[in-house]
Amino acid sequence: MEETRPSPAAAQRPVLRPGRGRRPAAQVRAAVLTATAHLLFEEGLPGVTFERAAASAGVSKMTLYKWWPSTGALAMEAYSHAVEQTLAFEDTGDLAADLRAQLRSFVHLLTDERSGPVIAALVGAAQSDAVLAAAFAERYTRPRRRLAVERLAAARRCGQLRGDVDLEVLVDQLWGACYHRLLLPDQPLDTAFADALVANLLRGAAP
Protein backbone atom coordinates (compact mmCIF):
# COMPACT_ATOMS: atom_id res chain seq x y z
CA MET A 1 0.00 0.00 0.00
CA GLU A 2 2.96 2.24 -0.69
CA GLU A 3 2.19 5.89 -1.28
CA THR A 4 4.19 8.40 -3.26
CA ARG A 5 4.01 12.14 -2.97
CA PRO A 6 2.50 14.31 -5.68
CA SER A 7 4.72 14.62 -8.70
CA PRO A 8 5.45 18.35 -9.22
CA ALA A 9 5.18 17.91 -12.98
CA ALA A 10 1.84 16.16 -12.68
CA ALA A 11 0.20 19.09 -10.93
CA GLN A 12 1.62 21.85 -13.08
CA ARG A 13 -0.72 23.92 -15.20
CA PRO A 14 -1.03 22.29 -18.64
CA VAL A 15 0.46 24.05 -21.64
CA LEU A 16 -2.31 24.28 -24.21
CA ARG A 17 -1.33 24.64 -27.85
CA PRO A 18 -3.78 25.76 -30.48
CA GLY A 19 -4.47 23.29 -33.21
CA ARG A 20 -6.99 22.31 -35.78
CA GLY A 21 -9.76 19.85 -35.15
CA ARG A 22 -11.12 18.38 -31.99
CA ARG A 23 -8.69 16.95 -29.45
CA PRO A 24 -9.10 13.28 -28.53
CA ALA A 25 -11.28 12.75 -25.46
CA ALA A 26 -8.42 11.13 -23.51
CA GLN A 27 -6.22 14.16 -24.17
CA VAL A 28 -8.95 16.56 -23.11
CA ARG A 29 -9.64 14.59 -19.94
CA ALA A 30 -5.95 14.52 -19.04
CA ALA A 31 -5.71 18.28 -19.59
CA VAL A 32 -8.69 18.87 -17.31
CA LEU A 33 -7.27 16.64 -14.57
CA THR A 34 -3.88 18.33 -14.76
CA ALA A 35 -5.46 21.79 -14.61
CA THR A 36 -7.62 20.74 -11.68
CA ALA A 37 -4.65 19.25 -9.82
CA HIS A 38 -2.82 22.55 -10.24
CA LEU A 39 -5.75 24.40 -8.67
CA LEU A 40 -6.10 21.79 -5.93
CA PHE A 41 -2.49 21.84 -4.79
CA GLU A 42 -2.02 25.59 -5.18
CA GLU A 43 -5.31 26.85 -3.70
CA GLY A 44 -6.91 23.89 -1.97
CA LEU A 45 -10.33 22.40 -2.55
CA PRO A 46 -12.15 25.79 -2.54
CA GLY A 47 -10.08 26.81 -5.57
CA VAL A 48 -11.51 23.99 -7.69
CA THR A 49 -14.53 24.99 -9.78
CA PHE A 50 -15.81 23.71 -13.09
CA GLU A 51 -15.43 27.16 -14.57
CA ARG A 52 -11.80 27.61 -13.57
CA ALA A 53 -10.78 24.06 -14.48
CA ALA A 54 -12.47 24.34 -17.87
CA ALA A 55 -10.87 27.69 -18.62
CA SER A 56 -7.42 26.44 -17.63
CA ALA A 57 -7.76 23.29 -19.72
CA GLY A 58 -9.22 25.13 -22.68
CA VAL A 59 -12.51 23.22 -22.79
CA SER A 60 -16.16 24.05 -22.21
CA LYS A 61 -17.83 23.65 -18.83
CA MET A 62 -20.36 21.33 -20.46
CA THR A 63 -17.57 18.86 -21.11
CA LEU A 64 -16.81 18.73 -17.40
CA TYR A 65 -20.49 18.39 -16.49
CA LYS A 66 -20.71 15.33 -18.76
CA TRP A 67 -17.79 13.59 -17.08
CA TRP A 68 -18.02 14.60 -13.42
CA PRO A 69 -21.21 14.96 -11.33
CA SER A 70 -19.61 17.38 -8.86
CA THR A 71 -16.48 19.43 -8.28
CA GLY A 72 -15.64 17.05 -5.44
CA ALA A 73 -15.61 14.07 -7.79
CA LEU A 74 -13.43 16.05 -10.22
CA ALA A 75 -11.02 17.01 -7.44
CA MET A 76 -10.78 13.42 -6.22
CA GLU A 77 -9.91 12.11 -9.67
CA ALA A 78 -7.46 14.95 -10.22
CA TYR A 79 -5.72 14.09 -6.96
CA SER A 80 -5.48 10.42 -7.95
CA HIS A 81 -4.18 11.47 -11.36
CA ALA A 82 -1.51 13.74 -9.90
CA VAL A 83 -0.25 11.42 -7.19
CA GLU A 84 1.67 8.62 -8.80
CA GLN A 85 0.47 5.76 -6.66
CA THR A 86 2.09 2.35 -6.43
CA LEU A 87 -0.31 0.11 -4.60
CA ALA A 88 1.65 -2.72 -3.05
CA PHE A 89 1.94 -4.24 0.38
CA GLU A 90 5.20 -6.13 0.65
CA ASP A 91 5.18 -9.45 2.47
CA THR A 92 8.66 -10.05 3.85
CA GLY A 93 7.42 -12.57 6.40
CA ASP A 94 7.96 -10.05 9.19
CA LEU A 95 4.51 -8.65 9.91
CA ALA A 96 5.68 -5.95 12.32
CA ALA A 97 8.30 -4.65 9.87
CA ASP A 98 5.84 -4.64 6.99
CA LEU A 99 3.22 -2.75 8.98
CA ARG A 100 5.77 -0.22 10.18
CA ALA A 101 6.94 0.39 6.61
CA GLN A 102 3.39 0.92 5.40
CA LEU A 103 2.36 3.23 8.22
CA ARG A 104 5.55 5.29 7.95
CA SER A 105 4.88 5.77 4.24
CA PHE A 106 1.29 6.78 5.01
CA VAL A 107 2.39 9.24 7.68
CA HIS A 108 4.85 10.83 5.24
CA LEU A 109 2.00 11.29 2.75
CA LEU A 110 -0.32 12.83 5.35
CA THR A 111 2.32 15.21 6.65
CA ASP A 112 3.61 16.30 3.25
CA GLU A 113 2.99 20.04 2.85
CA ARG A 114 1.28 19.51 -0.52
CA SER A 115 -0.66 16.27 -0.19
CA GLY A 116 -1.60 16.37 3.50
CA PRO A 117 -3.90 19.43 3.40
CA VAL A 118 -5.53 18.14 0.22
CA ILE A 119 -6.35 14.77 1.79
CA ALA A 120 -7.73 16.47 4.89
CA ALA A 121 -9.91 18.74 2.74
CA LEU A 122 -11.22 15.84 0.68
CA VAL A 123 -12.07 13.83 3.79
CA GLY A 124 -13.90 16.80 5.28
CA ALA A 125 -15.83 17.62 2.10
CA ALA A 126 -16.84 13.97 1.66
CA GLN A 127 -18.92 14.19 4.83
CA SER A 128 -21.49 16.37 3.02
CA ASP A 129 -20.90 15.31 -0.59
CA ALA A 130 -22.17 11.81 -1.30
CA VAL A 131 -20.65 11.75 -4.79
CA LEU A 132 -17.24 12.71 -3.47
CA ALA A 133 -17.56 10.17 -0.66
CA ALA A 134 -18.25 7.42 -3.19
CA ALA A 135 -15.32 8.50 -5.36
CA PHE A 136 -13.02 8.72 -2.34
CA ALA A 137 -13.96 5.19 -1.30
CA GLU A 138 -13.64 3.75 -4.79
CA ARG A 139 -10.39 5.42 -5.77
CA TYR A 140 -8.63 5.79 -2.45
CA THR A 141 -9.71 3.99 0.70
CA ARG A 142 -11.09 0.66 -0.55
CA PRO A 143 -8.07 -0.37 -2.67
CA ARG A 144 -5.74 0.36 0.25
CA ARG A 145 -7.96 -1.37 2.78
CA ARG A 146 -8.15 -4.46 0.58
CA LEU A 147 -4.36 -4.73 0.34
CA ALA A 148 -3.96 -4.30 4.10
CA VAL A 149 -6.58 -6.94 4.88
CA GLU A 150 -4.97 -9.36 2.42
CA ARG A 151 -1.57 -8.90 4.11
CA LEU A 152 -3.08 -9.41 7.57
CA ALA A 153 -4.97 -12.48 6.35
CA ALA A 154 -1.68 -13.96 5.14
CA ALA A 155 -0.18 -13.29 8.56
CA ARG A 156 -3.13 -14.98 10.24
CA ARG A 157 -2.72 -18.06 8.05
CA CYS A 158 0.92 -18.23 9.16
CA GLY A 159 -0.07 -18.09 12.81
CA GLN A 160 1.21 -14.56 13.36
CA LEU A 161 -2.26 -13.36 14.38
CA ARG A 162 -4.98 -15.07 16.37
CA GLY A 163 -7.70 -16.70 14.35
CA ASP A 164 -10.46 -14.68 16.01
CA VAL A 165 -8.96 -11.26 15.27
CA ASP A 166 -11.17 -8.97 13.14
CA LEU A 167 -8.83 -7.84 10.35
CA GLU A 168 -11.04 -4.94 9.28
CA VAL A 169 -10.89 -3.56 12.82
CA LEU A 170 -7.10 -3.89 12.84
CA VAL A 171 -6.93 -1.75 9.70
CA ASP A 172 -9.14 0.87 11.36
CA GLN A 173 -6.99 0.85 14.49
CA LEU A 174 -3.80 1.50 12.51
CA TRP A 175 -4.71 3.73 9.58
CA GLY A 176 -7.75 5.25 11.29
CA ALA A 177 -5.54 6.50 14.10
CA CYS A 178 -3.39 8.32 11.55
CA TYR A 179 -6.44 9.95 9.98
CA HIS A 180 -7.54 10.98 13.47
CA ARG A 181 -4.31 12.85 14.13
CA LEU A 182 -4.44 14.41 10.68
CA LEU A 183 -7.93 15.82 11.22
CA LEU A 184 -7.59 16.57 14.95
CA PRO A 185 -3.95 17.69 15.22
CA ASP A 186 -3.62 18.01 18.98
CA GLN A 187 -1.00 15.22 19.02
CA PRO A 188 1.96 14.74 16.68
CA LEU A 189 1.59 12.63 13.54
CA ASP A 190 5.02 11.20 12.88
CA THR A 191 6.89 7.95 12.34
CA ALA A 192 7.32 7.43 16.08
CA PHE A 193 3.53 7.37 16.36
CA ALA A 194 3.33 4.88 13.49
CA ASP A 195 5.83 2.57 15.20
CA ALA A 196 3.99 2.83 18.52
CA LEU A 197 0.70 1.92 16.85
CA VAL A 198 2.17 -1.27 15.41
CA ALA A 199 3.91 -2.24 18.65
CA ASN A 200 0.81 -1.66 20.80
CA LEU A 201 -1.52 -3.45 18.43
CA LEU A 202 0.61 -6.54 17.89
CA ARG A 203 1.15 -7.03 21.60
CA GLY A 204 -2.61 -7.45 21.91
CA ALA A 205 -3.19 -9.40 18.70
CA ALA A 206 -0.29 -11.84 18.73
CA PRO A 207 -0.91 -15.50 19.74
matplotlib code that plots the C-alpha trace (Angstrom):
import matplotlib.pyplot as plt

x = [0.0, 3.0, 2.2, 4.2, 4.0, 2.5, 4.7, 5.5, 5.2, 1.8, 0.2, 1.6, -0.7, -1.0, 0.5, -2.3, -1.3, -3.8, -4.5, -7.0, -9.8, -11.1, -8.7, -9.1, -11.3, -8.4, -6.2, -8.9, -9.6, -6.0, -5.7, -8.7, -7.3, -3.9, -5.5, -7.6, -4.7, -2.8, -5.7, -6.1, -2.5, -2.0, -5.3, -6.9, -10.3, -12.2, -10.1, -11.5, -14.5, -15.8, -15.4, -11.8, -10.8, -12.5, -10.9, -7.4, -7.8, -9.2, -12.5, -16.2, -17.8, -20.4, -17.6, -16.8, -20.5, -20.7, -17.8, -18.0, -21.2, -19.6, -16.5, -15.6, -15.6, -13.4, -11.0, -10.8, -9.9, -7.5, -5.7, -5.5, -4.2, -1.5, -0.2, 1.7, 0.5, 2.1, -0.3, 1.6, 1.9, 5.2, 5.2, 8.7, 7.4, 8.0, 4.5, 5.7, 8.3, 5.8, 3.2, 5.8, 6.9, 3.4, 2.4, 5.5, 4.9, 1.3, 2.4, 4.8, 2.0, -0.3, 2.3, 3.6, 3.0, 1.3, -0.7, -1.6, -3.9, -5.5, -6.4, -7.7, -9.9, -11.2, -12.1, -13.9, -15.8, -16.8, -18.9, -21.5, -20.9, -22.2, -20.7, -17.2, -17.6, -18.2, -15.3, -13.0, -14.0, -13.6, -10.4, -8.6, -9.7, -11.1, -8.1, -5.7, -8.0, -8.2, -4.4, -4.0, -6.6, -5.0, -1.6, -3.1, -5.0, -1.7, -0.2, -3.1, -2.7, 0.9, -0.1, 1.2, -2.3, -5.0, -7.7, -10.5, -9.0, -11.2, -8.8, -11.0, -10.9, -7.1, -6.9, -9.1, -7.0, -3.8, -4.7, -7.8, -5.5, -3.4, -6.4, -7.5, -4.3, -4.4, -7.9, -7.6, -4.0, -3.6, -1.0, 2.0, 1.6, 5.0, 6.9, 7.3, 3.5, 3.3, 5.8, 4.0, 0.7, 2.2, 3.9, 0.8, -1.5, 0.6, 1.2, -2.6, -3.2, -0.3, -0.9]
y = [0.0, 2.2, 5.9, 8.4, 12.1, 14.3, 14.6, 18.3, 17.9, 16.2, 19.1, 21.9, 23.9, 22.3, 24.0, 24.3, 24.6, 25.8, 23.3, 22.3, 19.9, 18.4, 17.0, 13.3, 12.7, 11.1, 14.2, 16.6, 14.6, 14.5, 18.3, 18.9, 16.6, 18.3, 21.8, 20.7, 19.2, 22.5, 24.4, 21.8, 21.8, 25.6, 26.8, 23.9, 22.4, 25.8, 26.8, 24.0, 25.0, 23.7, 27.2, 27.6, 24.1, 24.3, 27.7, 26.4, 23.3, 25.1, 23.2, 24.0, 23.7, 21.3, 18.9, 18.7, 18.4, 15.3, 13.6, 14.6, 15.0, 17.4, 19.4, 17.1, 14.1, 16.1, 17.0, 13.4, 12.1, 14.9, 14.1, 10.4, 11.5, 13.7, 11.4, 8.6, 5.8, 2.3, 0.1, -2.7, -4.2, -6.1, -9.5, -10.1, -12.6, -10.1, -8.6, -6.0, -4.6, -4.6, -2.8, -0.2, 0.4, 0.9, 3.2, 5.3, 5.8, 6.8, 9.2, 10.8, 11.3, 12.8, 15.2, 16.3, 20.0, 19.5, 16.3, 16.4, 19.4, 18.1, 14.8, 16.5, 18.7, 15.8, 13.8, 16.8, 17.6, 14.0, 14.2, 16.4, 15.3, 11.8, 11.7, 12.7, 10.2, 7.4, 8.5, 8.7, 5.2, 3.8, 5.4, 5.8, 4.0, 0.7, -0.4, 0.4, -1.4, -4.5, -4.7, -4.3, -6.9, -9.4, -8.9, -9.4, -12.5, -14.0, -13.3, -15.0, -18.1, -18.2, -18.1, -14.6, -13.4, -15.1, -16.7, -14.7, -11.3, -9.0, -7.8, -4.9, -3.6, -3.9, -1.7, 0.9, 0.9, 1.5, 3.7, 5.3, 6.5, 8.3, 10.0, 11.0, 12.9, 14.4, 15.8, 16.6, 17.7, 18.0, 15.2, 14.7, 12.6, 11.2, 8.0, 7.4, 7.4, 4.9, 2.6, 2.8, 1.9, -1.3, -2.2, -1.7, -3.4, -6.5, -7.0, -7.4, -9.4, -11.8, -15.5]
z = [0.0, -0.7, -1.3, -3.3, -3.0, -5.7, -8.7, -9.2, -13.0, -12.7, -10.9, -13.1, -15.2, -18.6, -21.6, -24.2, -27.8, -30.5, -33.2, -35.8, -35.2, -32.0, -29.5, -28.5, -25.5, -23.5, -24.2, -23.1, -19.9, -19.0, -19.6, -17.3, -14.6, -14.8, -14.6, -11.7, -9.8, -10.2, -8.7, -5.9, -4.8, -5.2, -3.7, -2.0, -2.6, -2.5, -5.6, -7.7, -9.8, -13.1, -14.6, -13.6, -14.5, -17.9, -18.6, -17.6, -19.7, -22.7, -22.8, -22.2, -18.8, -20.5, -21.1, -17.4, -16.5, -18.8, -17.1, -13.4, -11.3, -8.9, -8.3, -5.4, -7.8, -10.2, -7.4, -6.2, -9.7, -10.2, -7.0, -8.0, -11.4, -9.9, -7.2, -8.8, -6.7, -6.4, -4.6, -3.1, 0.4, 0.7, 2.5, 3.9, 6.4, 9.2, 9.9, 12.3, 9.9, 7.0, 9.0, 10.2, 6.6, 5.4, 8.2, 7.9, 4.2, 5.0, 7.7, 5.2, 2.8, 5.4, 6.6, 3.3, 2.9, -0.5, -0.2, 3.5, 3.4, 0.2, 1.8, 4.9, 2.7, 0.7, 3.8, 5.3, 2.1, 1.7, 4.8, 3.0, -0.6, -1.3, -4.8, -3.5, -0.7, -3.2, -5.4, -2.3, -1.3, -4.8, -5.8, -2.5, 0.7, -0.5, -2.7, 0.2, 2.8, 0.6, 0.3, 4.1, 4.9, 2.4, 4.1, 7.6, 6.4, 5.1, 8.6, 10.2, 8.0, 9.2, 12.8, 13.4, 14.4, 16.4, 14.3, 16.0, 15.3, 13.1, 10.4, 9.3, 12.8, 12.8, 9.7, 11.4, 14.5, 12.5, 9.6, 11.3, 14.1, 11.5, 10.0, 13.5, 14.1, 10.7, 11.2, 14.9, 15.2, 19.0, 19.0, 16.7, 13.5, 12.9, 12.3, 16.1, 16.4, 13.5, 15.2, 18.5, 16.8, 15.4, 18.7, 20.8, 18.4, 17.9, 21.6, 21.9, 18.7, 18.7, 19.7]

ax = plt.figure().add_subplot(projection="3d")
ax.plot(x, y, z, "-o")
ax.set_aspect("equal")
plt.show()
